[in-house]
Amino acid sequence: MPNIAAPSRSRHRHYVSGLESFAKCRHYRSRSANDTVKYMPTRLPPILRGAALVIALSAAFTWFGVYNVTGPAWLSFSMWLVTIGTGMSSSGFIMPFIFGTRFEPWPLFLRILAGAALIAVPVTLSLYIFSAVVGNPMALTLVPVQYAYVLAVCVVMVIGGYALSLARAAPTTTSEMTEPDAVSTFLSRLPLKYRQAELHAVSSEDHYLRVHTSVGDELILMRLADAVRELEGAGGLQVHRSWWVAKAAVRDAARAGGKLTLVLVSGKEVPVSRTYLPAVREAGIAA
C-alpha cells in the first residue's frame, strides 16, 4: 500500500518553495459581492481559472516529488488536488475575514499567523482524510508534526499573497496615477453600470466595502486601508475610521450634539470623527 510520509528536510524545502509560487498566484484581490473573484488575469470563467490553477500546481508538485509521497503518480496527484484545493477554498473565506476591519488593530504579523493557522486546520484535516480513504491512515500522534509542516507553508502563502496584494493596490508613481486613473481603476472592480459613475464615498461594513456612486452603491470585498491607499490623489480623504469621501461629492456639513456630519450630494450623511477633523478642515469642506 502507498505510504504518505512526513517530508524530509530537503523535500520540505522544495515544498515551501512550491507553495511560495502558489502564494504569488493566490493573491487577495477585492471583488464585487455579487461577482466572482478574479484571481488570474485570463479570459476563463473564475471557477475554471481556480480549477486550472489547482490542477497545474498539483501536476507540478507531483512531477517534482514534493512532500515525499511514495506510490504511483496518481496517488501523489490526487493528494495535491485535495490539499491545494482545500487550502485555496479555505483562504477565500478566511483571509477576507482576518484582513477585514474587525482585526485591523492587530499587528500585521499576528494577522498573518492567525490566517495561516486557520487555513492549516482544514488542510491538515484533508490530508488525514485522504490518507484514510486510500487505505493508509496516518497516526493521530503525528498530528502536531503534520500540522507544523502545513502551517509553515501556509505562513509563506499568506505572506506572499499579502505582499502581492499591496503591490497591486498601490499606484506606481504619483505622476502615473492621475485622479481619473485612480478612480477608474477603483471602480473597475464594480459591475459595468458603475464604472462610468462619479465616486461619492466608500464605507466599510465588516470585511466588505460599500462603494457609493452617482448611480447607486455596491459591495466589494476589500479593506478600507487598501481603498484609501489606492484612491490617494483622487480628490478625497478619509473622514472616519469607516469612511472615505470625495470632496466634490460633499454638499454640506452640519453639526449636531458637537459631532460633525458631512452631507453628500446624494443626501447620504457621513460622520466625521475627531481624529480626522483637522484633515477635514484643512480640505475646506467643513469649518
C-alpha positions as CSV (number, residue, x, y, z in Angstrom):
1,M,0.0,0.0,0.0
2,P,1.4,3.5,-0.8
3,N,2.7,5.4,2.1
4,I,2.4,9.2,2.7
5,A,5.4,10.0,5.0
6,A,6.3,13.2,6.7
7,P,8.5,15.3,4.4
8,S,12.3,15.0,4.6
9,R,14.2,18.2,5.2
10,S,15.3,18.6,1.6
11,R,11.9,17.8,0.2
12,H,10.3,20.2,2.7
13,R,12.4,23.0,1.2
14,H,11.0,22.1,-2.2
15,Y,7.5,22.1,-0.7
16,V,8.0,25.6,0.8
17,S,9.4,26.9,-2.5
18,G,6.5,25.5,-4.4
19,L,3.9,27.0,-2.1
20,E,5.6,30.3,-2.3
21,S,4.9,30.2,-6.0
22,F,1.3,29.3,-5.2
23,A,1.1,32.3,-2.9
24,K,2.1,34.6,-5.7
25,C,-0.7,33.3,-7.8
26,R,-3.3,33.3,-5.0
27,H,-3.5,36.9,-4.0
28,Y,-6.2,38.8,-2.3
29,R,-7.9,40.9,-4.8
30,S,-11.1,42.7,-3.9
31,R,-14.3,41.8,-5.7
32,S,-18.0,42.7,-6.1
33,A,-20.1,40.9,-3.5
34,N,-22.2,39.7,-6.5
35,D,-19.2,38.8,-8.7
36,T,-16.6,36.1,-8.6
37,V,-13.1,36.9,-7.5
38,K,-10.7,37.5,-10.4
39,Y,-7.5,35.8,-9.2
40,M,-5.9,35.3,-12.6
41,P,-5.8,37.7,-15.5
42,T,-7.2,35.3,-18.1
43,R,-10.4,35.0,-20.1
44,L,-11.5,31.8,-18.4
45,P,-14.5,31.9,-16.1
46,P,-13.5,32.3,-12.4
47,I,-14.3,28.7,-11.4
48,L,-12.3,27.3,-14.3
49,R,-9.4,29.6,-13.5
50,G,-9.3,28.3,-9.9
51,A,-9.6,24.7,-11.1
52,A,-6.9,25.2,-13.7
53,L,-4.6,26.6,-11.0
54,V,-5.2,23.7,-8.6
55,I,-4.6,21.1,-11.4
56,A,-1.4,22.9,-12.6
57,L,0.1,23.1,-9.2
58,S,-0.9,19.6,-8.3
59,A,0.8,18.3,-11.5
60,A,3.9,20.4,-10.8
61,F,4.2,19.2,-7.2
62,T,3.7,15.6,-8.4
63,W,6.3,15.9,-11.1
64,F,8.9,17.3,-8.6
65,G,8.1,14.7,-6.0
66,V,7.2,17.3,-3.3
67,Y,6.2,16.0,0.2
68,N,7.9,12.6,-0.2
69,V,4.7,10.8,-1.4
70,T,5.6,7.2,-2.3
71,G,3.5,5.1,-4.6
72,P,2.0,5.7,-8.1
73,A,1.9,9.2,-9.6
74,W,-1.9,9.3,-9.5
75,L,-1.8,9.0,-5.7
76,S,0.5,12.0,-5.3
77,F,-1.5,13.9,-7.9
78,S,-4.8,13.1,-6.0
79,M,-3.3,14.2,-2.7
80,W,-2.2,17.5,-4.1
81,L,-5.6,18.1,-5.7
82,V,-7.3,17.6,-2.3
83,T,-4.9,19.6,-0.2
84,I,-4.3,22.5,-2.6
85,G,-8.0,22.7,-3.4
86,T,-8.8,22.8,0.3
87,G,-6.2,25.5,1.0
88,M,-7.4,27.7,-1.8
89,S,-11.1,27.3,-0.9
90,S,-10.4,28.0,2.8
91,S,-8.3,31.1,2.2
92,G,-11.1,32.6,0.1
93,F,-13.2,32.7,3.3
94,I,-10.6,33.1,6.0
95,M,-8.3,35.8,4.6
96,P,-11.0,38.5,3.9
97,F,-12.2,37.9,7.5
98,I,-8.7,38.1,9.1
99,F,-7.7,41.1,7.0
100,G,-11.0,42.9,7.4
101,T,-11.7,45.9,9.6
102,R,-12.5,43.8,12.6
103,F,-8.9,42.7,13.1
104,E,-7.3,45.9,11.6
105,P,-6.0,47.0,15.1
106,W,-4.0,43.7,15.3
107,P,-0.3,43.8,14.3
108,L,0.3,42.5,10.8
109,F,2.4,39.5,11.9
110,L,-0.4,38.4,14.2
111,R,-3.0,38.6,11.4
112,I,-0.7,36.7,9.1
113,L,-0.1,34.0,11.7
114,A,-3.8,33.8,12.6
115,G,-4.8,33.4,8.9
116,A,-2.2,30.7,8.3
117,A,-3.1,28.9,11.4
118,L,-6.8,28.8,10.4
119,I,-6.0,27.7,6.9
120,A,-3.7,24.9,8.1
121,V,-6.5,23.3,10.1
122,P,-8.7,22.2,7.1
123,V,-5.6,21.4,5.0
124,T,-4.2,19.1,7.7
125,L,-7.7,17.5,8.1
126,S,-8.0,16.9,4.4
127,L,-4.5,15.2,4.4
128,Y,-5.6,12.8,7.1
129,I,-9.0,12.1,5.4
130,F,-7.2,11.4,2.1
131,S,-4.7,9.0,3.7
132,A,-7.6,7.1,5.4
133,V,-9.6,6.9,2.1
134,V,-6.6,5.4,0.2
135,G,-6.2,2.8,2.9
136,N,-3.1,4.1,4.7
137,P,-4.3,6.2,7.7
138,M,-1.7,8.3,9.4
139,A,-1.2,8.0,13.2
140,L,-3.0,10.6,15.2
141,T,0.2,11.0,17.3
142,L,1.7,12.7,14.2
143,V,-1.0,15.4,14.0
144,P,1.3,18.1,15.7
145,V,4.1,17.3,13.2
146,Q,1.9,17.3,10.1
147,Y,0.2,20.5,11.3
148,A,3.5,22.2,11.8
149,Y,4.6,21.4,8.2
150,V,1.3,22.6,6.8
151,L,1.4,25.7,9.0
152,A,4.9,26.6,7.7
153,V,3.8,26.6,4.1
154,C,0.6,28.4,4.9
155,V,2.6,31.2,6.5
156,V,4.7,31.5,3.3
157,M,1.4,31.5,1.3
158,V,-0.2,34.3,3.3
159,I,2.9,36.5,3.4
160,G,3.4,36.1,-0.4
161,G,-0.3,36.8,-1.1
162,Y,-0.4,39.8,1.2
163,A,2.7,41.4,-0.3
164,L,1.4,40.9,-3.8
165,S,-1.9,42.4,-2.9
166,L,-0.1,45.6,-1.6
167,A,2.0,45.8,-4.7
168,R,-1.1,45.6,-6.9
169,A,-3.2,48.0,-4.8
170,A,-0.5,50.8,-4.6
171,P,-0.1,53.2,-7.5
172,T,3.3,53.1,-9.2
173,T,4.0,56.8,-9.0
174,T,2.1,59.9,-8.3
175,S,2.5,61.2,-11.8
176,E,1.4,58.0,-13.4
177,M,-1.7,57.6,-11.3
178,T,-3.7,60.7,-12.1
179,E,-7.1,61.5,-10.5
180,P,-9.2,59.9,-13.3
181,D,-7.0,56.9,-13.4
182,A,-7.2,56.2,-9.6
183,V,-11.0,56.4,-9.6
184,S,-11.4,54.4,-12.8
185,T,-9.1,51.7,-11.5
186,F,-11.0,51.5,-8.3
187,L,-14.4,51.5,-10.0
188,S,-13.3,48.8,-12.4
189,R,-13.9,46.3,-9.6
190,L,-17.7,47.0,-9.8
191,P,-20.3,45.8,-12.2
192,L,-20.3,47.5,-15.6
193,K,-23.0,50.1,-14.8
194,Y,-20.9,51.6,-12.0
195,R,-17.7,52.1,-13.9
196,Q,-18.5,55.4,-15.6
197,A,-20.2,56.8,-12.5
198,E,-19.0,59.5,-10.1
199,L,-17.4,58.2,-7.0
200,H,-19.0,59.8,-3.9
201,A,-17.7,57.8,-0.9
202,V,-16.5,54.4,0.4
203,S,-17.7,53.0,3.7
204,S,-16.6,49.8,5.5
205,E,-19.1,47.2,6.6
206,D,-17.4,44.4,8.5
207,H,-14.9,43.0,5.9
208,Y,-16.7,44.5,2.9
209,L,-16.7,48.0,1.5
210,R,-19.8,49.8,0.2
211,V,-19.0,52.0,-2.7
212,H,-21.3,55.0,-3.0
213,T,-21.6,56.4,-6.5
214,S,-23.9,58.7,-8.6
215,V,-25.8,55.6,-9.8
216,G,-26.2,53.8,-6.6
217,D,-24.0,51.7,-4.3
218,E,-22.4,48.3,-4.4
219,L,-20.5,46.0,-2.1
220,I,-16.9,44.8,-2.8
221,L,-14.6,42.6,-0.8
222,M,-11.7,44.9,0.2
223,R,-10.1,46.6,3.2
224,L,-10.7,50.3,3.7
225,A,-7.0,50.9,4.2
226,D,-6.3,49.4,0.8
227,A,-9.0,51.5,-0.8
228,V,-7.7,54.7,0.8
229,R,-4.2,53.9,-0.5
230,E,-5.4,53.3,-4.0
231,L,-7.5,56.4,-4.0
232,E,-4.7,58.7,-2.9
233,G,-4.6,61.7,-5.1
234,A,-8.2,61.1,-6.3
235,G,-9.6,64.3,-4.7
236,G,-10.9,62.8,-1.5
237,L,-9.9,61.9,2.1
238,Q,-10.7,59.6,5.0
239,V,-13.0,61.3,7.5
240,H,-13.8,58.4,9.8
241,R,-12.2,55.0,10.5
242,S,-15.0,53.6,8.4
243,W,-15.5,56.3,5.7
244,W,-13.6,57.9,2.8
245,V,-15.3,60.7,0.8
246,A,-14.7,62.5,-2.4
247,K,-14.5,66.3,-1.7
248,A,-16.5,67.1,-4.9
249,A,-19.4,64.9,-3.5
250,V,-19.8,66.9,-0.3
251,R,-22.9,69.2,-0.5
252,D,-23.0,70.5,3.1
253,A,-21.7,70.0,6.6
254,A,-23.8,70.0,9.8
255,R,-23.2,69.8,13.5
256,A,-25.5,68.1,16.0
257,G,-24.6,67.4,19.6
258,G,-21.0,68.5,19.0
259,K,-20.5,66.0,16.2
260,L,-19.8,67.0,12.6
261,T,-21.6,65.3,9.8
262,L,-21.0,65.7,6.0
263,V,-24.0,65.6,3.7
264,L,-23.2,64.2,0.2
265,V,-24.9,65.2,-3.0
266,S,-27.0,62.0,-2.8
267,G,-28.3,63.0,0.6
268,K,-26.2,60.4,2.4
269,E,-24.9,61.6,5.8
270,V,-21.3,60.7,6.7
271,P,-19.9,61.0,10.2
272,V,-16.6,62.8,10.9
273,S,-14.5,61.6,13.8
274,R,-12.3,63.8,15.9
275,T,-9.2,62.0,14.7
276,Y,-9.9,63.2,11.1
277,L,-11.4,66.6,11.9
278,P,-8.2,68.6,11.3
279,A,-7.8,67.0,7.8
280,V,-11.5,67.8,7.0
281,R,-11.0,71.4,8.0
282,E,-7.7,71.6,6.1
283,A,-9.5,70.3,3.0
284,G,-12.0,73.1,3.3
285,I,-15.1,71.0,3.3
286,A,-16.1,72.0,6.9
287,A,-15.4,74.8,9.2
